[in-house]
């Protein structure tokens, strides 16, 4: 039920290439089509092995890996984990004394804008290094990566991408006439939607501007090196993303792991 509520009520920050696909998925869920339920799992971790003086093999230098794959919802449901799950896993990894840092493995086009508040609420609680290892971080997923990570690393130089900063609304005018009846006491109810159906989009544009401005300001706060040209909705492949300040490097899981350990050691020196 949480997912249905989010689909109906949420403002979705999504990269626009697959909007028709999202429409079909949302329609299937709203029509109670069967979906395969996925079971939440704890974060995974990677580590090194050492042999003790007693000849025992032990794991050392553990780094948590939290995978954020696919569209982001605020709450988990039958076909997604949700931001509440991801933030809990990040906090668990942060509290585990055996974990030296966190890798956010991100491959997503965005999601429900309401989810960002959950990530905002944990930012000040994270005391360990965080690396975002990105195959794709568009729209909401980029907002999350820029907010939580100390370093954004793109997974390769030819398909990995990030950006799509901003917000937009896409809707289809109904084929059949919609009759909306409001009493005098509710003359402003759903006014923006009613005006949009009549061709006046100013009200919805103002609502989107609030989200877009907050998104842009957050990115500029967390990544002051970002160029203005990158803040208006364009998506960038790896090398260009680095040039405009949206990303820091290109690498793989091994490089991300080693960077986490380096940042951890630097924190210990402070």
C-alpha positions in Angstrom: 0.0 0.0 0.0 2.9 2.4 0.6 4.1 2.0 -3.0 0.6 2.7 -4.3 0.4 5.8 -2.2 3.8 7.0 -3.5 2.8 6.4 -7.1 -0.4 8.4 -6.7 0.9 11.2 -4.5 4.6 11.5 -5.0 6.7 13.9 -7.1 9.2 11.7 -9.0 12.7 12.8 -9.9 13.5 10.5 -12.8 15.8 10.7 -15.8 13.4 11.0 -18.7 14.5 8.4 -21.3 12.2 5.6 -20.1 9.1 7.4 -19.0 6.8 5.2 -21.0 8.3 2.2 -19.2 7.7 3.7 -15.8 4.1 4.5 -16.8 3.5 0.8 -17.7 5.1 -0.4 -14.4 3.0 2.1 -12.3 -0.2 1.1 -14.2 0.5 -2.6 -13.5 1.0 -2.0 -9.8 -2.1 0.1 -9.5 -4.1 -2.6 -11.3 -2.9 -5.2 -8.7 -0.8 -7.1 -11.2 1.3 -9.7 -9.5 4.9 -8.7 -8.7 7.7 -10.8 -7.4 8.4 -10.0 -3.8 12.0 -9.3 -2.9 13.3 -10.0 0.6 15.5 -7.3 2.3 19.0 -8.4 3.0 21.6 -6.8 5.2 24.5 -4.8 3.6 27.3 -6.9 2.3 31.0 -6.2 2.9 34.4 -6.8 1.3 37.6 -7.3 3.3 41.1 -8.6 3.3 42.4 -11.8 4.9 45.3 -12.0 7.3 46.9 -15.0 9.1 47.4 -14.5 12.9 50.4 -15.7 14.9 48.3 -18.8 15.7 47.8 -19.6 12.1 44.2 -18.5 12.0 42.8 -16.7 8.9 40.9 -13.6 9.9 39.1 -10.9 8.0 40.4 -7.3 8.3 39.7 -3.9 6.7 36.0 -4.6 6.3 34.1 -2.1 4.1 30.3 -2.2 3.8 28.7 -2.2 0.3 25.1 -0.9 0.1 23.6 -1.4 -3.4 21.0 1.0 -4.6 19.7 -0.5 -7.8 16.7 0.7 -9.8 14.0 3.3 -9.0 14.1 4.8 -5.5 10.9 4.8 -3.4 10.5 6.3 0.0 9.1 3.1 1.6 9.8 -0.5 0.7 7.2 -2.6 -1.0 6.8 -5.8 -2.9 9.2 -4.8 -5.7 11.6 -2.4 -4.0 13.5 -1.8 -0.8 12.9 1.9 -0.3 14.9 4.7 1.2 13.9 3.7 4.7 15.7 0.4 4.1 18.8 1.9 2.6 19.2 4.6 5.3 18.9 1.9 8.0 21.6 -0.2 6.4 23.9 2.8 6.1 23.4 3.6 9.8 24.0 -0.1 10.7 27.3 -0.1 8.8 28.3 3.2 10.3 27.7 1.8 13.8 29.6 -1.4 13.3 33.1 -1.0 14.8 34.5 -3.6 12.3 33.4 -1.6 9.3 35.9 1.1 8.2 33.8 2.8 5.6 30.9 2.4 3.1 30.6 2.0 -0.6 27.3 3.1 -2.1 27.0 1.0 -5.3 24.5 3.1 -7.3 22.7 2.2 -10.6 19.5 4.1 -10.7 17.5 6.7 -12.7 16.0 8.5 -9.7 12.7 8.1 -7.8 10.3 9.7 -5.4 11.5 13.1 -4.3 10.0 12.5 -0.9 12.8 10.0 -0.2 15.5 12.6 -0.1 14.4 13.7 3.4 15.4 10.3 4.8 18.9 10.6 3.4 19.1 14.2 4.7 18.3 13.0 8.2 21.2 10.6 8.4 24.0 12.7 6.8 25.2 14.2 10.0 25.2 10.8 11.7 27.7 9.2 9.2 31.2 9.4 10.6 32.9 7.0 8.3 34.2 7.5 4.7 31.6 7.0 2.0 32.4 6.4 -1.7 29.7 6.4 -4.3 30.6 3.9 -7.0 28.3 4.8 -9.9 27.1 3.0 -13.0 24.2 5.4 -13.3 23.2 8.1 -10.9 20.5 10.3 -12.4 18.2 12.8 -10.8 17.3 11.6 -7.2 20.1 9.0 -7.2 22.6 11.8 -8.0 21.1 13.9 -5.3 21.8 11.1 -2.8 25.3 10.5 -4.1 26.3 14.1 -3.9 24.9 14.4 -0.4 26.3 11.4 1.3 29.6 10.6 -0.4 33.1 12.0 0.1 34.0 10.9 -3.5 32.0 10.0 -6.6 33.6 7.3 -8.7 32.1 6.3 -12.1 32.4 2.6 -12.9 33.7 3.0 -16.5 34.4 5.7 -19.1 31.9 4.7 -21.8 28.5 3.8 -20.3 28.5 5.1 -16.7 26.6 8.4 -16.4 25.3 10.9 -13.8 23.4 14.2 -13.6 19.9 15.0 -14.7 19.6 17.6 -12.0 16.2 19.2 -11.8 12.5 18.2 -12.0 9.8 17.9 -14.5 6.2 16.7 -14.9 5.0 14.6 -17.8 1.3 13.9 -18.2 -1.2 12.9 -20.8 -4.4 14.8 -21.3 -7.4 12.4 -20.8 -9.3 11.3 -23.9 -12.6 11.5 -22.0 -13.8 14.7 -20.4 -13.0 15.0 -16.6 -15.8 16.7 -14.6 -14.5 18.2 -11.4 -17.1 19.6 -8.9 -15.9 21.8 -6.0 -18.1 23.5 -3.4 -17.5 27.2 -2.8 -15.6 26.4 0.4 -13.1 24.4 -1.6 -12.5 26.7 -4.5 -8.7 26.2 -4.4 -8.7 22.4 -4.1 -6.4 20.9 -6.8 -6.4 24.2 -8.6 -2.9 23.6 -10.1 -4.0 20.3 -11.7 -7.3 21.8 -13.0 -5.4 24.7 -14.5 -2.8 22.4 -16.1 -5.6 20.3 -17.7 -6.8 23.6 -19.2 -3.3 24.5 -20.5 -2.1 26.8 -17.7 1.0 25.2 -16.2 2.2 28.1 -14.0 1.1 26.5 -10.7 2.8 23.2 -11.3 5.9 25.0 -12.6 6.2 26.9 -9.3 5.9 23.7 -7.3 8.6 22.1 -9.4 10.8 25.1 -9.1 10.9 24.7 -5.3 12.2 21.1 -5.7 14.6 22.0 -8.4 16.1 25.0 -6.5 16.6 22.8 -3.4 18.2 20.1 -5.5 20.6 22.5 -7.2 21.5 24.3 -4.0 22.3 21.0 -2.3 24.5 19.9 -5.1 26.4 23.2 -5.0 26.8 22.9 -1.3 28.1 19.4 -1.3 30.1 19.8 -4.5 31.2 23.4 -4.7 33.4 22.6 -7.7 30.4 21.8 -9.9 29.9 24.1 -13.0 26.6 25.9 -13.5 26.1 24.2 -16.9 25.8 20.9 -15.1 22.9 22.0 -12.9 20.1 22.3 -15.5 19.1 18.7 -16.3 21.8 17.4 -18.6 23.2 13.9 -18.1 26.9 13.3 -18.6 29.1 10.3 -19.3 32.1 9.8 -17.1 34.9 12.0 -18.6 32.6 14.9 -19.1 31.0 14.4 -15.6 34.5 14.9 -14.1 35.2 18.0 -16.2 32.0 19.7 -15.0 32.5 18.7 -11.4 29.7 16.1 -11.0 32.2 13.2 -10.4 35.8 12.8 -9.2 37.2 9.7 -10.8 36.7 6.5 -12.8 37.3 3.2 -11.2 36.0 -0.2 -10.0 35.1 -1.9 -6.8 38.7 -2.5 -5.9 39.7 1.1 -6.4 36.6 2.2 -4.4 37.6 -0.2 -1.6 41.2 1.0 -1.4 40.1 4.6 -1.5 37.8 4.0 1.5 40.7 2.5 3.5 42.9 5.5 2.6 40.2 8.0 3.7 39.7 6.0 6.9 43.4 6.2 7.7 43.5 9.9 7.0 40.5 10.4 9.4 42.5 8.6 12.1 45.3 11.1 11.8 43.1 14.1 12.5 
